[in-house]
Amino acid sequence: MPRRQGRSGGGDADELAELRERVISEAPEAGSNPLLTDAEEVEADGKVTFSRARRFSELPLSRRTLAGLARGKWEKMTDVQRATIGHALAGRDVLAAARTGSGKTLAFLVPLLELLWRERWSALDRLGGLVVSPTRELALQIFDVLRTLGQKHDLSAGLVIGGKDQQEEAARIAPMNILVATPGRLLHHIDQTAASRPLDASEATPGSLPPQADRLLDLGFKQTMAAILEELPRKRQTLLFSATQTRRVADLASLSLSEPQYISVHAASKTATPTRLQHHHMLIEPEQKLDVLWGFVRSHLQAKTICFLSSLHPAQVAFVHAAFSALRPGVSLLCLHGRQKQMKRLAVYTEFCAKKHAVLFATDVAARGLDFPTVQWVVQADAPEDVATYIHRTGRTARHTASGRALLLLSPSEKAFVDQLSAARIATQRLRPNKQQADAARAQAATAVRERADIKYTAQRALVSYVRSVKLQADKAVFDASSLPLQKLAESYGLAAAPRVRSLSGGGKAKEAAKN
Ligand SMILES: Nc1ncnc2c1ncn2[C@@H]1O[C@H](COP(=O)(O)OP(=O)(O)OP(=O)(O)O)[C@@H](O)[C@H]1O
């Protein structure tokens, strides 16, 4: 988006008048779900509404936004876009749940730009729209989509994601019309930089749009979100999107929305996840896990894979990455976790996006919202904490119209998790480890550790962090750390003896995981 240009000139006046007229006269009925509206019924009724629209070009959108959509090659709307954009254009608050990869980003960015355009917001005005994202990488990705979509608008936009000099950041964002921010950093600015006043509650803030709502309330963000919402003007429009419907989303909705339109795009569908996503699981003993994982990596050299490991501490990710790299698998291995410096995290994110074949070992910092192109496999080597996290992790594949596969490694005692998935409309097929692969992979990781003193220390920390993460799983009926075969596990990590695992006091999990 060009920075600092004047207000839209008189040439836009006719377009503005027409758009304002159409937005009022063609808005879908409040409370209606445009996906369920029969086009013929609407015509017989004599009322033309956006409910009929299948393409962006059929909506009352500015030429500038349409040009941005054409630039991004976005023509036909996805279901969540059809279901929500009409309501949002009509100025209503929206609470929407739709599967991963279904196009939620455009569903909130298009109405945001349109709202500012119809309000004749320009670079001379101050903050008009706010997008809150749980992670820096997702903020960056949203910012990129905003840049493409908004390139013809005379609005300025900035990222508030931390990792840079705060004063410099405050000065940079002060004149911005739209901010894409992570909650912690945003609140920091609100609290600390009164002079730059990035959020000025005395001015109207028409759009306020926190996506990925469930994650925002995880990991200790709840208080931060509440504090941010306090600072926003009461008169505002808020759109809340998530891929899962949880109690936490309902909490955030009640904090932030006013008379929202409830849209659940895939509630009636047989599957809670994208239809082209195939789910698999394997039941294996914990001490076999590294071998099975190594076997998987070696037999999928032509694939792009994300492998999720324990998120409590990055040690597990760092260890598997180091041990497998030492074994030279014949495919690029990358790792992503919250303890990396921001520049490093962004570099890994960009590198993985660009690769055709690679394996990314990651904690849950990569689980939500990130749109890595063409990921074929999501492997969950360490179990997710709940079904919602499972949905977000596997949602990194099979995005939009692509297909993808997911593999979950569980120990036999954790089998009940499969029943929880099935109760949540996720059917997973059991796979058995391939014997040939397993024989070839046997004890390879352990050998790497024994041969490399530097990896041994990481292996010890990884094992401790893995055991602690199982201990801290909230669902005690499924996850039982006391049944873990510590000595056998240690041997599979290349260690002679099991390291001592301190018993844990509760409560620190959310804080620790938030960093990782
Ligand atoms: N109308 C469209 N036409 C073509 N491609 C689209 C359209 N809408 C979205 N996409 C593409 O689909 C992919 C997924 O979109 P997006 O990242 O917005 O999904 P999401 O619903 O936010 O996913 P998650 O729940 O994982 O955050 C992106 O690559 C995006 O460019």
The ligand as an ORCA input file, in Angstrom:
! r2SCAN-3c Opt
* xyz 0 1
  N     -11.154    -17.003     -2.840
  C      -9.971    -17.616     -2.930
  N      -9.534    -18.071     -4.124
  C      -8.340    -18.715     -4.229
  N      -7.499    -18.957     -3.187
  C      -7.894    -18.530     -1.978
  C      -9.138    -17.842     -1.779
  N      -9.242    -17.533     -0.464
  C      -8.126    -17.993      0.140
  N      -7.315    -18.588     -0.771
  C      -6.023    -19.247     -0.494
  O      -6.269    -20.333      0.398
  C      -5.183    -20.475      1.315
  C      -5.721    -20.541      2.749
  O      -6.281    -19.304      3.121
  P      -6.138    -18.730      4.620
  O      -4.710    -18.737      5.025
  O      -6.872    -17.447      4.661
  O      -6.926    -19.861      5.441
  P      -7.461    -19.859      6.943
  O      -8.889    -20.261      6.885
  O      -7.130    -18.551      7.593
  O      -6.616    -21.030      7.597
  P      -6.218    -21.295      9.153
  O      -7.459    -21.685      9.883
  O      -5.240    -22.390      9.085
  O      -5.653    -19.997      9.627
  C      -4.256    -19.297      1.059
  O      -3.163    -19.739      0.301
  C      -5.094    -18.324      0.258
  O      -4.324    -17.528     -0.625
*
